[in-house]
């Protein structure tokens, strides 16, 4: 798909991702993903020092795109950052020939589900007991889809 890695700090992204999600990606894994030919990745920066406040990582292949990870720093959530990141990714995916965007979200992640539904995503299918939590409980994963 082609991408630009200027300004990317994989360790910083891995740290942000780790502060938001239980499943951690290290800096090396993040760097490999960003370098992949089919990767699409965007940063959101804000504040006086242009700090990274959010990111979106996706893969685009053939006529489909899949969001692999989307995160916004906790103190910057509910300010439209994720919406802008999804919009940027959607445009890039369309330019690359994608017609549909997919993502996976835990069925109990109410704030994320509200955002995705507001943006027009619809449930494509459900993976039962997909996520295993630290307390040994499980949660379903919902696969959501958006026509581009």
C-alpha positions in Angstrom: 0.0 0.0 0.0 2.9 2.3 0.6 3.4 4.3 3.8 5.5 6.9 5.4 7.4 6.1 8.6 8.7 9.6 9.4 7.8 10.5 12.9 6.9 7.0 13.9 8.4 5.8 17.2 7.4 2.1 17.5 8.4 1.9 21.2 6.2 5.0 21.9 3.3 3.4 20.1 3.8 0.1 21.9 3.8 2.0 25.2 0.5 3.8 24.3 -1.0 0.5 23.1 0.1 -1.2 26.4 -1.4 1.5 28.5 -4.8 1.0 26.8 -5.1 -2.8 26.2 -4.3 -6.0 28.1 -2.7 -7.6 25.1 0.7 -6.0 24.6 2.7 -5.5 21.5 6.3 -4.7 21.9 8.2 -2.0 20.0 9.8 -4.6 17.7 6.4 -6.1 16.7 5.0 -2.6 16.2 7.9 -1.7 13.9 7.5 -4.9 11.8 3.8 -4.2 11.4 4.3 -0.5 10.4 7.0 -1.6 7.9 4.7 -4.1 6.1 3.9 -3.2 2.5 0.1 -3.6 3.1 0.1 -1.6 6.4 -1.7 1.6 6.8 -0.9 3.6 9.9 -1.8 7.1 11.2 -0.9 9.1 14.3 -2.9 11.8 16.0 -0.7 14.4 17.6 -1.8 17.2 19.9 -0.8 19.7 22.5 2.0 22.2 22.5 4.7 19.5 22.1 2.7 17.6 19.4 2.7 14.5 21.5 1.2 11.3 20.1 -2.3 11.1 21.5 -3.7 8.4 19.3 -3.0 5.9 16.5 -4.6 3.5 14.1 -2.9 0.5 12.5 -4.5 -1.5 9.7 -3.8 -3.9 6.9 -5.2 -3.4 3.4 -5.4 -6.3 1.0 -7.4 -6.7 -2.2 -10.7 -5.0 -1.6 -10.7 -5.2 2.2 -9.1 -3.3 5.1 -8.9 -4.4 8.7 -8.2 -2.2 11.7 -5.7 -4.1 13.8 -5.4 -1.6 16.6 -6.9 1.8 17.4 -6.0 3.7 20.5 -6.4 7.1 22.0 -4.7 8.3 25.2 -7.1 8.2 28.1 -7.0 11.9 28.8 -7.8 12.6 25.1 -10.7 10.2 24.6 -14.2 11.4 23.6 -12.8 14.4 21.7 -13.1 13.1 18.2 -9.6 11.7 17.8 -10.7 8.1 17.0 -13.3 9.4 14.5 -10.6 11.4 12.7 -8.2 8.4 12.7 -10.9 6.1 11.2 -11.7 8.8 8.6 -8.1 9.1 7.5 -7.7 5.3 7.3 -11.0 5.0 5.4 -9.8 7.5 2.8 -6.4 5.7 2.4 -8.1 2.3 2.2 -10.5 3.6 -0.5 -7.5 4.9 -2.5 -5.9 1.5 -2.2 -9.0 -0.2 -3.6 -10.7 -1.4 -0.4 -14.5 -1.5 -0.4 -15.0 -2.7 3.1 -13.4 -2.0 6.5 -13.5 -4.6 9.3 -12.5 -4.5 13.0 -12.9 -6.7 16.0 -14.1 -5.4 19.4 -14.9 -7.0 22.7 -18.7 -7.4 23.1 -18.5 -5.6 26.5 -16.6 -2.5 25.2 -19.6 -0.2 25.3 -17.8 3.1 24.5 -16.1 1.6 21.4 -19.3 -0.1 20.2 -21.1 3.2 20.5 -18.4 5.0 18.4 -18.4 2.3 15.7 -22.2 2.1 15.5 -22.3 5.9 15.2 -19.9 5.7 12.3 -22.1 3.1 10.6 -20.3 -0.1 11.4 -22.6 -3.2 11.6 -22.0 -6.6 13.1 -20.8 -9.1 10.6 -20.3 -12.0 13.0 -19.4 -13.0 16.6 -16.6 -15.1 18.0 -17.8 -16.7 21.2 -15.5 -16.6 24.3 -12.7 -15.1 22.1 -11.1 -12.8 24.7 -9.7 -14.3 27.9 -9.4 -11.8 30.8 -6.9 -11.8 33.6 -9.8 -12.9 36.0 -10.2 -16.0 33.8 -13.5 -14.8 32.4 -14.1 -14.7 28.6 -15.8 -12.2 26.4 -17.2 -12.5 22.9 -15.5 -10.7 20.0 -17.7 -8.8 17.6 -16.5 -8.5 14.0 -17.9 -5.2 12.7 -17.9 -4.1 9.0 -18.3 -0.8 7.2 -18.9 -0.4 3.5 -16.5 2.2 2.2 
